[in-house]
């Protein structure tokens, strides 16, 4: 029932189509991308198993990997 109401609202609004699940995924990804501990993200999403959280939200931390790589490259770039 809530999903149907939400779908109708999305169709009327001048926004790209999304579902409640899309919002949930955005919420989890935003937490992960901003450095919130995975155990806290797990708790907020209601996952019983941390592996589920890691499977779906670890991608959101890629920019931290990129940043770390750049820091190391800059540090050791002596040429």
Helices and strands as residue ranges (DSSP letters): H 2-12, H 20-33, H 38-45, H 50-57, G 58-61, H 62-76
